[in-house]
């Protein structure tokens, strides 16, 4: 019985030792891991391409909108809209029908984009 308990204690000590050695190794490699991740982020940012500063960009546009709308209106006198106390309620109503025949917008002009700014990595 005594022999079995010493093996259990030895197994626990071995497990703790392996855990401590693994933790120490990861802490020692922390700088390498950090630099590796930063390099990966840099490669991902460089694959996007140069970025521009929108504050240095300028745009000048001329926007022309054209619409062809047909409207027809007619006055309807004494239109019944309901009843009150057994009598019809009549009002004069202006009925309007509108139809959009054509609607277009044209945008012309120019824009100037500022040269790319150097990023944090350069």
JOFENQUI-V678953 format. One record per backbone hydrogen bond with DSSP energy under -1.0 kcal/mol. CO is the residue of the C=O (numbers start at 1). NH is the residue of the N-H. E is the energy in kcal/mol with one decimal. If there is no record, write none. Layout:
# JOFENQUI-V678953
CO|NH|E ; CO|NH|E
This chain:
# JOFENQUI-V678953
1|5|-1.5 ; 2|6|-1.5 ; 3|7|-1.2 ; 4|8|-1.7 ; 5|9|-2.3 ; 6|10|-2.0 ; 7|11|-2.3 ; 8|12|-2.0 ; 9|13|-2.3 ; 10|14|-2.4 ; 11|15|-2.2 ; 12|16|-2.3 ; 13|17|-2.3 ; 14|18|-2.3 ; 15|19|-2.1 ; 16|20|-2.6 ; 17|21|-2.5 ; 18|22|-2.4 ; 19|23|-2.4 ; 20|24|-2.5 ; 21|25|-2.3 ; 22|26|-2.2 ; 23|27|-2.4 ; 24|28|-2.1 ; 25|29|-1.7 ; 29|33|-2.4 ; 30|34|-2.5 ; 31|35|-2.5 ; 32|36|-2.2 ; 33|37|-2.3 ; 34|38|-2.3 ; 35|39|-2.4 ; 36|40|-1.9 ; 37|41|-2.4 ; 38|42|-2.3 ; 39|43|-2.4 ; 40|44|-2.1 ; 41|45|-2.4 ; 42|46|-2.6 ; 43|47|-1.7 ; 51|117|-1.1 ; 53|56|-1.5 ; 58|112|-3.5 ; 60|110|-2.6 ; 62|108|-2.4 ; 64|106|-3.0 ; 66|104|-2.9 ; 68|101|-3.1 ; 68|102|-1.3 ; 70|99|-2.8 ; 72|97|-3.0 ; 74|95|-2.7 ; 76|93|-2.9 ; 79|91|-2.1 ; 82|89|-3.2 ; 84|87|-1.8 ; 87|84|-2.6 ; 89|81|-2.6 ; 91|79|-3.0 ; 93|76|-3.6 ; 95|74|-2.3 ; 97|72|-3.0 ; 99|70|-3.0 ; 102|68|-2.9 ; 104|66|-3.2 ; 106|64|-2.8 ; 108|62|-3.6 ; 110|60|-3.1 ; 112|58|-2.7
